[in-house]
Amino acid sequence: MVPLLVVLLLILILFGLGFALKALWFVAIAVLVLWALGFLLRSTSSGGKRSRWYRW
């Protein structure tokens, strides 16, 4: 009985990790797309210098 529970627990953990990693890939792709759009669509300021769309 215990080995069966261990195997089921292992399956659940691996399934959860696989889902989480796949979701993180989608989040990373979305952030990359937003960064690229912000980089391409940034506006120029009135002083002639290019302004950044982010603040560091």
PyMOL CGO cylinders between C-alpha atoms (Angstrom):
from pymol import cmd
from pymol.cgo import CYLINDER

trace = [
    CYLINDER, 0.00, 0.00, 0.00, 2.79, 2.44, 0.87, 0.3, 1, 1, 1, 1, 1, 1,
    CYLINDER, 2.79, 2.44, 0.87, 4.67, 1.96, -2.44, 0.3, 1, 1, 1, 1, 1, 1,
    CYLINDER, 4.67, 1.96, -2.44, 1.45, 2.66, -4.33, 0.3, 1, 1, 1, 1, 1, 1,
    CYLINDER, 1.45, 2.66, -4.33, 0.95, 5.91, -2.40, 0.3, 1, 1, 1, 1, 1, 1,
    CYLINDER, 0.95, 5.91, -2.40, 4.57, 6.90, -3.03, 0.3, 1, 1, 1, 1, 1, 1,
    CYLINDER, 4.57, 6.90, -3.03, 4.20, 6.29, -6.76, 0.3, 1, 1, 1, 1, 1, 1,
    CYLINDER, 4.20, 6.29, -6.76, 0.94, 8.26, -6.88, 0.3, 1, 1, 1, 1, 1, 1,
    CYLINDER, 0.94, 8.26, -6.88, 2.54, 11.11, -4.96, 0.3, 1, 1, 1, 1, 1, 1,
    CYLINDER, 2.54, 11.11, -4.96, 5.49, 11.11, -7.33, 0.3, 1, 1, 1, 1, 1, 1,
    CYLINDER, 5.49, 11.11, -7.33, 3.15, 11.22, -10.33, 0.3, 1, 1, 1, 1, 1, 1,
    CYLINDER, 3.15, 11.22, -10.33, 1.27, 14.16, -8.84, 0.3, 1, 1, 1, 1, 1, 1,
    CYLINDER, 1.27, 14.16, -8.84, 4.50, 16.05, -8.12, 0.3, 1, 1, 1, 1, 1, 1,
    CYLINDER, 4.50, 16.05, -8.12, 5.86, 15.48, -11.62, 0.3, 1, 1, 1, 1, 1, 1,
    CYLINDER, 5.86, 15.48, -11.62, 2.54, 16.48, -13.19, 0.3, 1, 1, 1, 1, 1, 1,
    CYLINDER, 2.54, 16.48, -13.19, 2.45, 19.65, -11.11, 0.3, 1, 1, 1, 1, 1, 1,
    CYLINDER, 2.45, 19.65, -11.11, 6.03, 20.56, -12.00, 0.3, 1, 1, 1, 1, 1, 1,
    CYLINDER, 6.03, 20.56, -12.00, 5.40, 19.96, -15.67, 0.3, 1, 1, 1, 1, 1, 1,
    CYLINDER, 5.40, 19.96, -15.67, 2.34, 22.20, -15.62, 0.3, 1, 1, 1, 1, 1, 1,
    CYLINDER, 2.34, 22.20, -15.62, 4.17, 24.92, -13.68, 0.3, 1, 1, 1, 1, 1, 1,
    CYLINDER, 4.17, 24.92, -13.68, 7.15, 24.88, -16.02, 0.3, 1, 1, 1, 1, 1, 1,
    CYLINDER, 7.15, 24.88, -16.02, 4.93, 25.05, -19.08, 0.3, 1, 1, 1, 1, 1, 1,
    CYLINDER, 4.93, 25.05, -19.08, 3.03, 27.99, -17.56, 0.3, 1, 1, 1, 1, 1, 1,
    CYLINDER, 3.03, 27.99, -17.56, 6.34, 29.73, -16.78, 0.3, 1, 1, 1, 1, 1, 1,
    CYLINDER, 6.34, 29.73, -16.78, 7.38, 29.36, -20.42, 0.3, 1, 1, 1, 1, 1, 1,
    CYLINDER, 7.38, 29.36, -20.42, 4.19, 31.14, -21.49, 0.3, 1, 1, 1, 1, 1, 1,
    CYLINDER, 4.19, 31.14, -21.49, 4.82, 33.92, -18.95, 0.3, 1, 1, 1, 1, 1, 1,
    CYLINDER, 4.82, 33.92, -18.95, 8.40, 34.32, -20.19, 0.3, 1, 1, 1, 1, 1, 1,
    CYLINDER, 8.40, 34.32, -20.19, 7.24, 34.56, -23.80, 0.3, 1, 1, 1, 1, 1, 1,
    CYLINDER, 7.24, 34.56, -23.80, 4.62, 37.18, -22.88, 0.3, 1, 1, 1, 1, 1, 1,
    CYLINDER, 4.62, 37.18, -22.88, 7.22, 39.27, -21.03, 0.3, 1, 1, 1, 1, 1, 1,
    CYLINDER, 7.22, 39.27, -21.03, 9.60, 39.02, -23.99, 0.3, 1, 1, 1, 1, 1, 1,
    CYLINDER, 9.60, 39.02, -23.99, 6.88, 40.21, -26.38, 0.3, 1, 1, 1, 1, 1, 1,
    CYLINDER, 6.88, 40.21, -26.38, 5.99, 43.13, -24.10, 0.3, 1, 1, 1, 1, 1, 1,
    CYLINDER, 5.99, 43.13, -24.10, 9.66, 44.08, -23.76, 0.3, 1, 1, 1, 1, 1, 1,
    CYLINDER, 9.66, 44.08, -23.76, 10.17, 43.95, -27.54, 0.3, 1, 1, 1, 1, 1, 1,
    CYLINDER, 10.17, 43.95, -27.54, 7.05, 46.07, -28.17, 0.3, 1, 1, 1, 1, 1, 1,
    CYLINDER, 7.05, 46.07, -28.17, 8.14, 48.61, -25.59, 0.3, 1, 1, 1, 1, 1, 1,
    CYLINDER, 8.14, 48.61, -25.59, 11.61, 48.73, -27.11, 0.3, 1, 1, 1, 1, 1, 1,
    CYLINDER, 11.61, 48.73, -27.11, 10.26, 49.26, -30.61, 0.3, 1, 1, 1, 1, 1, 1,
    CYLINDER, 10.26, 49.26, -30.61, 7.47, 51.69, -29.72, 0.3, 1, 1, 1, 1, 1, 1,
    CYLINDER, 7.47, 51.69, -29.72, 9.36, 53.94, -27.33, 0.3, 1, 1, 1, 1, 1, 1,
    CYLINDER, 9.36, 53.94, -27.33, 8.88, 57.61, -27.97, 0.3, 1, 1, 1, 1, 1, 1,
    CYLINDER, 8.88, 57.61, -27.97, 11.45, 60.38, -28.24, 0.3, 1, 1, 1, 1, 1, 1,
    CYLINDER, 11.45, 60.38, -28.24, 11.43, 63.18, -25.72, 0.3, 1, 1, 1, 1, 1, 1,
    CYLINDER, 11.43, 63.18, -25.72, 11.31, 66.87, -26.60, 0.3, 1, 1, 1, 1, 1, 1,
    CYLINDER, 11.31, 66.87, -26.60, 14.98, 67.35, -25.69, 0.3, 1, 1, 1, 1, 1, 1,
    CYLINDER, 14.98, 67.35, -25.69, 16.09, 65.21, -28.60, 0.3, 1, 1, 1, 1, 1, 1,
    CYLINDER, 16.09, 65.21, -28.60, 17.25, 62.37, -26.38, 0.3, 1, 1, 1, 1, 1, 1,
    CYLINDER, 17.25, 62.37, -26.38, 15.54, 59.04, -26.67, 0.3, 1, 1, 1, 1, 1, 1,
    CYLINDER, 15.54, 59.04, -26.67, 13.52, 58.31, -23.58, 0.3, 1, 1, 1, 1, 1, 1,
    CYLINDER, 13.52, 58.31, -23.58, 13.26, 54.89, -22.05, 0.3, 1, 1, 1, 1, 1, 1,
    CYLINDER, 13.26, 54.89, -22.05, 9.91, 53.19, -21.54, 0.3, 1, 1, 1, 1, 1, 1,
    CYLINDER, 9.91, 53.19, -21.54, 11.20, 51.68, -18.32, 0.3, 1, 1, 1, 1, 1, 1,
    CYLINDER, 11.20, 51.68, -18.32, 12.77, 53.19, -15.20, 0.3, 1, 1, 1, 1, 1, 1,
    CYLINDER, 12.77, 53.19, -15.20, 15.86, 51.68, -13.58, 0.3, 1, 1, 1, 1, 1, 1,
]
cmd.load_cgo(trace, "trace")
